[in-house]
Amino acid sequence: MAGVEGCRANLGVNVVAAEIRTPDNVDGAFQALASERLDVVIVLQTSMLLSERRKIAHVWQRLCDCQSSMDIANMSWTAG
């Protein structure tokens, strides 16, 4: 998260964080994010979030009516 904060300061954008400790937290966290009417969502690459990427994509599509959840779920989720 420190890297995100550094980018926030350099770019002058607002950062809204939602904590996901378990797969059961995905829905609630993304509901909170959807209510913020965000332009961009960055999902940090942890092993748990990577394993839940399809669920995350489906939840986000349901909440935001964005592009195909399968397109989102199949994007490159590489650890870096």
N, CA, C and O atoms as a CHARMM CRD file, in Angstrom:
* protein
*
  320
    1    1 MET  N      0.82100  -1.18800   0.00000 PROA 1      0.00000
    2    1 MET  CA     0.00000   0.00000   0.00000 PROA 1      0.00000
    3    1 MET  C      0.86800   1.25500   0.00000 PROA 1      0.00000
    4    1 MET  O      0.41800   2.31400  -0.43900 PROA 1      0.00000
    5    2 ALA  N      2.07900   1.15300   0.47600 PROA 2      0.00000
    6    2 ALA  CA     2.97100   2.31100   0.49800 PROA 2      0.00000
    7    2 ALA  C      3.24700   2.82200  -0.91100 PROA 2      0.00000
    8    2 ALA  O      3.33400   4.03200  -1.12100 PROA 2      0.00000
    9    3 GLY  N      3.38700   1.91700  -1.87900 PROA 3      0.00000
   10    3 GLY  CA     3.60800   2.32200  -3.26100 PROA 3      0.00000
   11    3 GLY  C      2.43100   3.09000  -3.82800 PROA 3      0.00000
   12    3 GLY  O      2.61000   4.05100  -4.57600 PROA 3      0.00000
   13    4 VAL  N      1.23700   2.67000  -3.47700 PROA 4      0.00000
   14    4 VAL  CA     0.01900   3.36200  -3.91500 PROA 4      0.00000
   15    4 VAL  C     -0.01900   4.75800  -3.31400 PROA 4      0.00000
   16    4 VAL  O     -0.35300   5.72200  -4.00300 PROA 4      0.00000
   17    5 GLU  N      0.31800   4.87300  -2.05100 PROA 5      0.00000
   18    5 GLU  CA     0.32400   6.18100  -1.39300 PROA 5      0.00000
   19    5 GLU  C      1.35100   7.11500  -2.02900 PROA 5      0.00000
   20    5 GLU  O      1.10100   8.31000  -2.18100 PROA 5      0.00000
   21    6 GLY  N      2.50200   6.56400  -2.39800 PROA 6      0.00000
   22    6 GLY  CA     3.51600   7.37500  -3.06000 PROA 6      0.00000
   23    6 GLY  C      3.02900   7.89300  -4.40200 PROA 6      0.00000
   24    6 GLY  O      3.26400   9.05200  -4.74300 PROA 6      0.00000
   25    7 CYS  N      2.35600   7.04700  -5.16200 PROA 7      0.00000
   26    7 CYS  CA     1.79100   7.47000  -6.44800 PROA 7      0.00000
   27    7 CYS  C      0.70200   8.50900  -6.23700 PROA 7      0.00000
   28    7 CYS  O      0.58700   9.46000  -7.01000 PROA 7      0.00000
   29    8 ARG  N     -0.08900   8.33100  -5.20300 PROA 8      0.00000
   30    8 ARG  CA    -1.15300   9.27900  -4.89700 PROA 8      0.00000
   31    8 ARG  C     -0.56100  10.67100  -4.70900 PROA 8      0.00000
   32    8 ARG  O     -1.06500  11.65100  -5.25500 PROA 8      0.00000
   33    9 ALA  N      0.48600  10.74200  -3.94900 PROA 9      0.00000
   34    9 ALA  CA     1.10000  12.03500  -3.67400 PROA 9      0.00000
   35    9 ALA  C      1.67900  12.64600  -4.95100 PROA 9      0.00000
   36    9 ALA  O      1.52700  13.84400  -5.18900 PROA 9      0.00000
   37   10 ASN  N      2.33700  11.83300  -5.76700 PROA 10     0.00000
   38   10 ASN  CA     2.94700  12.33200  -7.00200 PROA 10     0.00000
   39   10 ASN  C      1.91700  12.76200  -8.04100 PROA 10     0.00000
   40   10 ASN  O      2.13500  13.73100  -8.76700 PROA 10     0.00000
   41   11 LEU  N      0.80000  12.04600  -8.11400 PROA 11     0.00000
   42   11 LEU  CA    -0.20700  12.32300  -9.13900 PROA 11     0.00000
   43   11 LEU  C     -1.30800  13.25900  -8.66500 PROA 11     0.00000
   44   11 LEU  O     -2.05900  13.79800  -9.47800 PROA 11     0.00000
   45   12 GLY  N     -1.40800  13.45400  -7.36600 PROA 12     0.00000
   46   12 GLY  CA    -2.44800  14.32600  -6.83700 PROA 12     0.00000
   47   12 GLY  C     -3.84100  13.74500  -6.96800 PROA 12     0.00000
   48   12 GLY  O     -4.79500  14.47200  -7.24300 PROA 12     0.00000
   49   13 VAL  N     -3.96500  12.45100  -6.77500 PROA 13     0.00000
   50   13 VAL  CA    -5.27300  11.79000  -6.84900 PROA 13     0.00000
   51   13 VAL  C     -5.68300  11.30400  -5.46300 PROA 13     0.00000
   52   13 VAL  O     -4.84900  11.15200  -4.57000 PROA 13     0.00000
   53   14 ASN  N     -6.96500  11.06600  -5.30200 PROA 14     0.00000
   54   14 ASN  CA    -7.46900  10.51500  -4.04400 PROA 14     0.00000
   55   14 ASN  C     -7.37000   8.99700  -4.08200 PROA 14     0.00000
   56   14 ASN  O     -7.62400   8.37700  -5.11500 PROA 14     0.00000
   57   15 VAL  N     -7.00300   8.40800  -2.96200 PROA 15     0.00000
   58   15 VAL  CA    -6.93500   6.95900  -2.83300 PROA 15     0.00000
   59   15 VAL  C     -7.96400   6.53300  -1.79300 PROA 15     0.00000
   60   15 VAL  O     -7.99100   7.04900  -0.67600 PROA 15     0.00000
   61   16 VAL  N     -8.80500   5.58400  -2.18100 PROA 16     0.00000
   62   16 VAL  CA    -9.79800   5.02300  -1.27900 PROA 16     0.00000
   63   16 VAL  C     -9.43700   3.55600  -1.09600 PROA 16     0.00000
   64   16 VAL  O     -9.37500   2.80800  -2.07200 PROA 16     0.00000
   65   17 ALA  N     -9.20200   3.14200   0.12900 PROA 17     0.00000
   66   17 ALA  CA    -8.80800   1.75700   0.40100 PROA 17     0.00000
   67   17 ALA  C     -9.97300   0.97800   0.99300 PROA 17     0.00000
   68   17 ALA  O    -10.76200   1.50800   1.77600 PROA 17     0.00000
   69   18 ALA  N    -10.06300  -0.26700   0.61000 PROA 18     0.00000
   70   18 ALA  CA   -11.04100  -1.18600   1.17600 PROA 18     0.00000
   71   18 ALA  C    -10.28400  -2.44500   1.59000 PROA 18     0.00000
   72   18 ALA  O     -9.62000  -3.07900   0.76900 PROA 18     0.00000
   73   19 GLU  N    -10.38700  -2.79000   2.83100 PROA 19     0.00000
   74   19 GLU  CA    -9.63700  -3.93400   3.34400 PROA 19     0.00000
   75   19 GLU  C    -10.40500  -5.23000   3.11100 PROA 19     0.00000
   76   19 GLU  O    -11.59100  -5.33400   3.42200 PROA 19     0.00000
   77   20 ILE  N     -9.70300  -6.21300   2.56000 PROA 20     0.00000
   78   20 ILE  CA   -10.27700  -7.54400   2.33000 PROA 20     0.00000
   79   20 ILE  C     -9.35500  -8.54200   3.01100 PROA 20     0.00000
   80   20 ILE  O     -8.27800  -8.85200   2.50200 PROA 20     0.00000
   81   21 ARG  N     -9.77700  -9.03900   4.15500 PROA 21     0.00000
   82   21 ARG  CA    -8.95300 -10.00100   4.89900 PROA 21     0.00000
   83   21 ARG  C     -9.27000 -11.44500   4.54300 PROA 21     0.00000
   84   21 ARG  O     -8.40100 -12.31400   4.62500 PROA 21     0.00000
   85   22 THR  N    -10.52000 -11.70500   4.14500 PROA 22     0.00000
   86   22 THR  CA   -10.93200 -13.05600   3.77400 PROA 22     0.00000
   87   22 THR  C    -11.81500 -12.96800   2.52500 PROA 22     0.00000
   88   22 THR  O    -12.33200 -11.89300   2.22100 PROA 22     0.00000
   89   23 PRO  N    -11.99800 -14.07000   1.79700 PROA 23     0.00000
   90   23 PRO  CA   -12.87900 -14.04900   0.62700 PROA 23     0.00000
   91   23 PRO  C    -14.29900 -13.58100   0.96100 PROA 23     0.00000
   92   23 PRO  O    -14.98800 -13.03100   0.10200 PROA 23     0.00000
   93   24 ASP  N    -14.73000 -13.79600   2.18700 PROA 24     0.00000
   94   24 ASP  CA   -16.07400 -13.35300   2.59000 PROA 24     0.00000
   95   24 ASP  C    -16.19700 -11.83400   2.63400 PROA 24     0.00000
   96   24 ASP  O    -17.31000 -11.30900   2.64300 PROA 24     0.00000
   97   25 ASN  N    -15.07200 -11.11900   2.66000 PROA 25     0.00000
   98   25 ASN  CA   -15.08200  -9.64900   2.70200 PROA 25     0.00000
   99   25 ASN  C    -15.17300  -9.00100   1.33000 PROA 25     0.00000
  100   25 ASN  O    -15.32900  -7.78300   1.24000 PROA 25     0.00000
  101   26 VAL  N    -15.08100  -9.78000   0.26100 PROA 26     0.00000
  102   26 VAL  CA   -15.03900  -9.21600  -1.09100 PROA 26     0.00000
  103   26 VAL  C    -16.28500  -8.39000  -1.38700 PROA 26     0.00000
  104   26 VAL  O    -16.17000  -7.23700  -1.80300 PROA 26     0.00000
  105   27 ASP  N    -17.46500  -8.95300  -1.18300 PROA 27     0.00000
  106   27 ASP  CA   -18.70600  -8.22700  -1.50700 PROA 27     0.00000
  107   27 ASP  C    -18.79500  -6.89700  -0.78000 PROA 27     0.00000
  108   27 ASP  O    -19.03000  -5.86500  -1.40900 PROA 27     0.00000
  109   28 GLY  N    -18.61200  -6.90400   0.51500 PROA 28     0.00000
  110   28 GLY  CA   -18.73500  -5.67800   1.30000 PROA 28     0.00000
  111   28 GLY  C    -17.71200  -4.63000   0.91900 PROA 28     0.00000
  112   28 GLY  O    -18.02700  -3.44200   0.84900 PROA 28     0.00000
  113   29 ALA  N    -16.48800  -5.06500   0.67200 PROA 29     0.00000
  114   29 ALA  CA   -15.43000  -4.12100   0.30100 PROA 29     0.00000
  115   29 ALA  C    -15.73900  -3.46400  -1.03500 PROA 29     0.00000
  116   29 ALA  O    -15.56800  -2.25500  -1.18600 PROA 29     0.00000
  117   30 PHE  N    -16.18900  -4.24200  -1.99800 PROA 30     0.00000
  118   30 PHE  CA   -16.47500  -3.67200  -3.30600 PROA 30     0.00000
  119   30 PHE  C    -17.77000  -2.87000  -3.31800 PROA 30     0.00000
  120   30 PHE  O    -17.91500  -1.94700  -4.11800 PROA 30     0.00000
  121   31 GLN  N    -18.70300  -3.20500  -2.45300 PROA 31     0.00000
  122   31 GLN  CA   -19.89600  -2.34800  -2.31300 PROA 31     0.00000
  123   31 GLN  C    -19.48200  -0.97200  -1.80900 PROA 31     0.00000
  124   31 GLN  O    -19.98000   0.04700  -2.28700 PROA 31     0.00000
  125   32 ALA  N    -18.57600  -0.94500  -0.85200 PROA 32     0.00000
  126   32 ALA  CA   -18.07700   0.33700  -0.33400 PROA 32     0.00000
  127   32 ALA  C    -17.35300   1.11900  -1.42500 PROA 32     0.00000
  128   32 ALA  O    -17.53100   2.33200  -1.53800 PROA 32     0.00000
  129   33 LEU  N    -16.53800   0.43500  -2.23000 PROA 33     0.00000
  130   33 LEU  CA   -15.82600   1.10100  -3.31800 PROA 33     0.00000
  131   33 LEU  C    -16.79400   1.61900  -4.38200 PROA 33     0.00000
  132   33 LEU  O    -16.62000   2.72500  -4.89200 PROA 33     0.00000
  133   34 ALA  N    -17.81000   0.82400  -4.71700 PROA 34     0.00000
  134   34 ALA  CA   -18.77500   1.23700  -5.74100 PROA 34     0.00000
  135   34 ALA  C    -19.51600   2.50300  -5.32000 PROA 34     0.00000
  136   34 ALA  O    -19.85600   3.33400  -6.16200 PROA 34     0.00000
  137   35 SER  N    -19.76500   2.65100  -4.02700 PROA 35     0.00000
  138   35 SER  CA   -20.48000   3.84100  -3.55400 PROA 35     0.00000
  139   35 SER  C    -19.62200   5.09800  -3.67200 PROA 35     0.00000
  140   35 SER  O    -20.14600   6.21000  -3.59700 PROA 35     0.00000
  141   36 GLU  N    -18.31400   4.93600  -3.85500 PROA 36     0.00000
  142   36 GLU  CA   -17.39400   6.07100  -3.99500 PROA 36     0.00000
  143   36 GLU  C    -17.36600   6.62200  -5.42300 PROA 36     0.00000
  144   36 GLU  O    -16.78900   7.68200  -5.66600 PROA 36     0.00000
  145   37 ARG  N    -17.98600   5.90800  -6.36700 PROA 37     0.00000
  146   37 ARG  CA   -18.02600   6.33300  -7.77500 PROA 37     0.00000
  147   37 ARG  C    -16.60800   6.60900  -8.30000 PROA 37     0.00000
  148   37 ARG  O    -16.28800   7.71500  -8.73700 PROA 37     0.00000
  149   38 LEU  N    -15.78900   5.58500  -8.24100 PROA 38     0.00000
  150   38 LEU  CA   -14.37400   5.68300  -8.60200 PROA 38     0.00000
  151   38 LEU  C    -14.16200   5.59700 -10.11200 PROA 38     0.00000
  152   38 LEU  O    -14.96800   5.00800 -10.83300 PROA 38     0.00000
  153   39 ASP  N    -13.08800   6.18100 -10.56700 PROA 39     0.00000
  154   39 ASP  CA   -12.69300   6.07300 -11.97200 PROA 39     0.00000
  155   39 ASP  C    -11.80300   4.86400 -12.21500 PROA 39     0.00000
  156   39 ASP  O    -11.81200   4.29300 -13.30600 PROA 39     0.00000
  157   40 VAL  N    -11.03600   4.47100 -11.20500 PROA 40     0.00000
  158   40 VAL  CA   -10.08300   3.37400 -11.33900 PROA 40     0.00000
  159   40 VAL  C    -10.09500   2.55200 -10.06100 PROA 40     0.00000
  160   40 VAL  O    -10.21200   3.09100  -8.96100 PROA 40     0.00000
  161   41 VAL  N     -9.97200   1.24000 -10.22200 PROA 41     0.00000
  162   41 VAL  CA    -9.82300   0.34500  -9.07000 PROA 41     0.00000
  163   41 VAL  C     -8.54700  -0.45700  -9.28000 PROA 41     0.00000
  164   41 VAL  O     -8.34700  -1.06200 -10.33300 PROA 41     0.00000
  165   42 ILE  N     -7.70000  -0.45500  -8.28400 PROA 42     0.00000
  166   42 ILE  CA    -6.47900  -1.25500  -8.30800 PROA 42     0.00000
  167   42 ILE  C     -6.59700  -2.29700  -7.21300 PROA 42     0.00000
  168   42 ILE  O     -6.78100  -1.96300  -6.04200 PROA 42     0.00000
  169   43 VAL  N     -6.49200  -3.55400  -7.59500 PROA 43     0.00000
  170   43 VAL  CA    -6.54100  -4.64600  -6.62700 PROA 43     0.00000
  171   43 VAL  C     -5.10800  -5.08500  -6.37900 PROA 43     0.00000
  172   43 VAL  O     -4.42800  -5.55500  -7.29100 PROA 43     0.00000
  173   44 LEU  N     -4.65200  -4.93100  -5.14500 PROA 44     0.00000
  174   44 LEU  CA    -3.29000  -5.34700  -4.81400 PROA 44     0.00000
  175   44 LEU  C     -3.15300  -6.85000  -4.99300 PROA 44     0.00000
  176   44 LEU  O     -4.11600  -7.59400  -4.80700 PROA 44     0.00000
  177   45 GLN  N     -1.98200  -7.28600  -5.34700 PROA 45     0.00000
  178   45 GLN  CA    -1.77100  -8.67000  -5.72900 PROA 45     0.00000
  179   45 GLN  C     -1.26500  -9.51200  -4.56700 PROA 45     0.00000
  180   45 GLN  O     -0.06300  -9.70600  -4.38300 PROA 45     0.00000
  181   46 THR  N     -2.21600 -10.00000  -3.79700 PROA 46     0.00000
  182   46 THR  CA    -1.88900 -10.95000  -2.73400 PROA 46     0.00000
  183   46 THR  C     -2.34600 -12.32800  -3.20100 PROA 46     0.00000
  184   46 THR  O     -3.16000 -12.42800  -4.12000 PROA 46     0.00000
  185   47 SER  N     -1.84600 -13.37000  -2.59400 PROA 47     0.00000
  186   47 SER  CA    -2.24100 -14.71600  -3.02000 PROA 47     0.00000
  187   47 SER  C     -3.74300 -14.92200  -2.85600 PROA 47     0.00000
  188   47 SER  O     -4.36600 -15.55700  -3.70700 PROA 47     0.00000
  189   48 MET  N     -4.33800 -14.40400  -1.78700 PROA 48     0.00000
  190   48 MET  CA    -5.77700 -14.56900  -1.57600 PROA 48     0.00000
  191   48 MET  C     -6.57200 -13.81700  -2.63300 PROA 48     0.00000
  192   48 MET  O     -7.53100 -14.35800  -3.18300 PROA 48     0.00000
  193   49 LEU  N     -6.18900 -12.57700  -2.92500 PROA 49     0.00000
  194   49 LEU  CA    -6.92700 -11.80200  -3.92400 PROA 49     0.00000
  195   49 LEU  C     -6.74400 -12.37300  -5.32300 PROA 49     0.00000
  196   49 LEU  O     -7.67700 -12.35400  -6.12500 PROA 49     0.00000
  197   50 LEU  N     -5.56200 -12.87400  -5.62400 PROA 50     0.00000
  198   50 LEU  CA    -5.35600 -13.52200  -6.91600 PROA 50     0.00000
  199   50 LEU  C     -6.24300 -14.74800  -7.05800 PROA 50     0.00000
  200   50 LEU  O     -6.80500 -14.98400  -8.12700 PROA 50     0.00000
  201   51 SER  N     -6.37500 -15.52500  -6.00100 PROA 51     0.00000
  202   51 SER  CA    -7.20900 -16.72400  -6.07700 PROA 51     0.00000
  203   51 SER  C     -8.69500 -16.36800  -6.14700 PROA 51     0.00000
  204   51 SER  O     -9.50400 -17.18700  -6.58200 PROA 51     0.00000
  205   52 GLU  N     -9.05400 -15.17600  -5.73100 PROA 52     0.00000
  206   52 GLU  CA   -10.45500 -14.72900  -5.75400 PROA 52     0.00000
  207   52 GLU  C    -10.75300 -13.78800  -6.91800 PROA 52     0.00000
  208   52 GLU  O    -11.78700 -13.12000  -6.91600 PROA 52     0.00000
  209   53 ARG  N     -9.86400 -13.72200  -7.91400 PROA 53     0.00000
  210   53 ARG  CA   -10.00700 -12.73200  -8.97400 PROA 53     0.00000
  211   53 ARG  C    -11.30700 -12.86800  -9.76000 PROA 53     0.00000
  212   53 ARG  O    -11.88300 -11.85500 -10.15600 PROA 53     0.00000
  213   54 ARG  N    -11.78100 -14.06800  -9.99500 PROA 54     0.00000
  214   54 ARG  CA   -13.04800 -14.22900 -10.73200 PROA 54     0.00000
  215   54 ARG  C    -14.21600 -13.70200  -9.89200 PROA 54     0.00000
  216   54 ARG  O    -15.10600 -13.03300 -10.41600 PROA 54     0.00000
  217   55 LYS  N    -14.21200 -13.99800  -8.61800 PROA 55     0.00000
  218   55 LYS  CA   -15.26600 -13.48200  -7.73200 PROA 55     0.00000
  219   55 LYS  C    -15.22900 -11.95800  -7.71000 PROA 55     0.00000
  220   55 LYS  O    -16.26900 -11.30500  -7.79200 PROA 55     0.00000
  221   56 ILE  N    -14.03100 -11.39800  -7.59900 PROA 56     0.00000
  222   56 ILE  CA   -13.87600  -9.94200  -7.59300 PROA 56     0.00000
  223   56 ILE  C    -14.43800  -9.35200  -8.88900 PROA 56     0.00000
  224   56 ILE  O    -15.16200  -8.35700  -8.85800 PROA 56     0.00000
  225   57 ALA  N    -14.10800  -9.95700 -10.01000 PROA 57     0.00000
  226   57 ALA  CA   -14.58600  -9.46700 -11.30600 PROA 57     0.00000
  227   57 ALA  C    -16.10000  -9.52200 -11.39500 PROA 57     0.00000
  228   57 ALA  O    -16.72600  -8.57600 -11.87200 PROA 57     0.00000
  229   58 HSD  N    -16.69700 -10.61500 -10.94400 PROA 58     0.00000
  230   58 HSD  CA   -18.15400 -10.74900 -10.99900 PROA 58     0.00000
  231   58 HSD  C    -18.84200  -9.74700 -10.07300 PROA 58     0.00000
  232   58 HSD  O    -19.85100  -9.14900 -10.44500 PROA 58     0.00000
  233   59 VAL  N    -18.30700  -9.56600  -8.88600 PROA 59     0.00000
  234   59 VAL  CA   -18.88600  -8.59800  -7.94600 PROA 59     0.00000
  235   59 VAL  C    -18.80200  -7.19400  -8.52600 PROA 59     0.00000
  236   59 VAL  O    -19.78200  -6.45000  -8.49400 PROA 59     0.00000
  237   60 TRP  N    -17.64100  -6.82800  -9.05400 PROA 60     0.00000
  238   60 TRP  CA   -17.46400  -5.47500  -9.60800 PROA 60     0.00000
  239   60 TRP  C    -18.38800  -5.24700 -10.79900 PROA 60     0.00000
  240   60 TRP  O    -18.96400  -4.16800 -10.94000 PROA 60     0.00000
  241   61 GLN  N    -18.53200  -6.25400 -11.65400 PROA 61     0.00000
  242   61 GLN  CA   -19.43400  -6.10700 -12.80400 PROA 61     0.00000
  243   61 GLN  C    -20.87200  -5.91800 -12.32400 PROA 61     0.00000
  244   61 GLN  O    -21.59200  -5.06800 -12.84600 PROA 61     0.00000
  245   62 ARG  N    -21.28300  -6.68900 -11.35400 PROA 62     0.00000
  246   62 ARG  CA   -22.64100  -6.58200 -10.82900 PROA 62     0.00000
  247   62 ARG  C    -22.89200  -5.19700 -10.24200 PROA 62     0.00000
  248   62 ARG  O    -23.96000  -4.62000 -10.44300 PROA 62     0.00000
  249   63 LEU  N    -21.91900  -4.66800  -9.52500 PROA 63     0.00000
  250   63 LEU  CA   -22.09300  -3.38500  -8.86000 PROA 63     0.00000
  251   63 LEU  C    -21.97500  -2.19500  -9.80300 PROA 63     0.00000
  252   63 LEU  O    -22.64200  -1.18000  -9.60000 PROA 63     0.00000
  253   64 CYS  N    -21.15100  -2.29900 -10.81400 PROA 64     0.00000
  254   64 CYS  CA   -20.83800  -1.13900 -11.65900 PROA 64     0.00000
  255   64 CYS  C    -21.31000  -1.25900 -13.09200 PROA 64     0.00000
  256   64 CYS  O    -21.19800  -0.30500 -13.86100 PROA 64     0.00000
  257   65 ASP  N    -21.83500  -2.41400 -13.46400 PROA 65     0.00000
  258   65 ASP  CA   -22.27300  -2.63000 -14.84000 PROA 65     0.00000
  259   65 ASP  C    -21.16600  -2.26000 -15.82500 PROA 65     0.00000
  260   65 ASP  O    -21.40900  -1.60600 -16.83900 PROA 65     0.00000
  261   66 CYS  N    -19.93400  -2.69600 -15.49900 PROA 66     0.00000
  262   66 CYS  CA   -18.79500  -2.38500 -16.36300 PROA 66     0.00000
  263   66 CYS  C    -18.59000  -3.49600 -17.37900 PROA 66     0.00000
  264   66 CYS  O    -19.46100  -4.34800 -17.55500 PROA 66     0.00000
  265   67 GLN  N    -17.45600  -3.49100 -18.03900 PROA 67     0.00000
  266   67 GLN  CA   -17.18600  -4.45700 -19.09900 PROA 67     0.00000
  267   67 GLN  C    -17.32900  -5.88600 -18.60000 PROA 67     0.00000
  268   67 GLN  O    -17.44100  -6.12500 -17.39800 PROA 67     0.00000
  269   68 SER  N    -17.32500  -6.80800 -19.50700 PROA 68     0.00000
  270   68 SER  CA   -17.48900  -8.21800 -19.19400 PROA 68     0.00000
  271   68 SER  C    -16.60400  -8.66300 -18.04100 PROA 68     0.00000
  272   68 SER  O    -15.39700  -8.42300 -18.04500 PROA 68     0.00000
  273   69 SER  N    -17.21200  -9.31200 -17.05300 PROA 69     0.00000
  274   69 SER  CA   -16.43200  -9.77400 -15.90300 PROA 69     0.00000
  275   69 SER  C    -15.39100 -10.79300 -16.31900 PROA 69     0.00000
  276   69 SER  O    -14.34100 -10.88200 -15.68200 PROA 69     0.00000
  277   70 MET  N    -15.64400 -11.56400 -17.36300 PROA 70     0.00000
  278   70 MET  CA   -14.64700 -12.53100 -17.80700 PROA 70     0.00000
  279   70 MET  C    -13.44100 -11.81300 -18.39400 PROA 70     0.00000
  280   70 MET  O    -12.31000 -12.26800 -18.22300 PROA 70     0.00000
  281   71 ASP  N    -13.66700 -10.68900 -19.08700 PROA 71     0.00000
  282   71 ASP  CA   -12.53600  -9.90200 -19.58600 PROA 71     0.00000
  283   71 ASP  C    -11.69800  -9.40200 -18.42000 PROA 71     0.00000
  284   71 ASP  O    -10.46800  -9.43700 -18.47000 PROA 71     0.00000
  285   72 ILE  N    -12.36100  -8.93900 -17.37800 PROA 72     0.00000
  286   72 ILE  CA   -11.65300  -8.43400 -16.20600 PROA 72     0.00000
  287   72 ILE  C    -10.90100  -9.57100 -15.51900 PROA 72     0.00000
  288   72 ILE  O     -9.72800  -9.42900 -15.17500 PROA 72     0.00000
  289   73 ALA  N    -11.57800 -10.69300 -15.32200 PROA 73     0.00000
  290   73 ALA  CA   -10.97500 -11.81600 -14.59000 PROA 73     0.00000
  291   73 ALA  C     -9.78400 -12.40700 -15.34600 PROA 73     0.00000
  292   73 ALA  O     -8.87500 -12.96000 -14.72700 PROA 73     0.00000
  293   74 ASN  N     -9.78200 -12.29800 -16.66800 PROA 74     0.00000
  294   74 ASN  CA    -8.70900 -12.88100 -17.44900 PROA 74     0.00000
  295   74 ASN  C     -7.55700 -11.91700 -17.71800 PROA 74     0.00000
  296   74 ASN  O     -6.57800 -12.29100 -18.36500 PROA 74     0.00000
  297   75 MET  N     -7.66200 -10.67700 -17.22800 PROA 75     0.00000
  298   75 MET  CA    -6.55200  -9.74900 -17.38400 PROA 75     0.00000
  299   75 MET  C     -5.34100 -10.28800 -16.64600 PROA 75     0.00000
  300   75 MET  O     -5.46600 -11.13500 -15.76200 PROA 75     0.00000
  301   76 SER  N     -4.20700  -9.80900 -17.00200 PROA 76     0.00000
  302   76 SER  CA    -2.97000 -10.26400 -16.38300 PROA 76     0.00000
  303   76 SER  C     -2.92000  -9.86000 -14.91900 PROA 76     0.00000
  304   76 SER  O     -2.96100  -8.67100 -14.60400 PROA 76     0.00000
  305   77 TRP  N     -2.83400 -10.81600 -14.03700 PROA 77     0.00000
  306   77 TRP  CA    -2.72300 -10.59000 -12.59400 PROA 77     0.00000
  307   77 TRP  C     -1.36800 -11.13500 -12.17300 PROA 77     0.00000
  308   77 TRP  O     -1.29600 -12.14200 -11.46900 PROA 77     0.00000
  309   78 THR  N     -0.33300 -10.50300 -12.58200 PROA 78     0.00000
  310   78 THR  CA     0.99800 -11.01700 -12.27300 PROA 78     0.00000
  311   78 THR  C      1.55200 -10.35700 -11.01800 PROA 78     0.00000
  312   78 THR  O      1.37700  -9.15900 -10.79400 PROA 78     0.00000
  313   79 ALA  N      2.20600 -11.14500 -10.22800 PROA 79     0.00000
  314   79 ALA  CA     2.84700 -10.58700  -9.02500 PROA 79     0.00000
  315   79 ALA  C      4.06300  -9.78900  -9.46200 PROA 79     0.00000
  316   79 ALA  O      4.80000 -10.19200 -10.36200 PROA 79     0.00000
  317   80 GLY  N      4.25700  -8.66300  -8.81800 PROA 80     0.00000
  318   80 GLY  CA     5.37400  -7.85400  -9.26000 PROA 80     0.00000
  319   80 GLY  C      6.06100  -7.13500  -8.20700 PROA 80     0.00000
  320   80 GLY  O      7.02500  -6.41800  -8.47600 PROA 80     0.00000
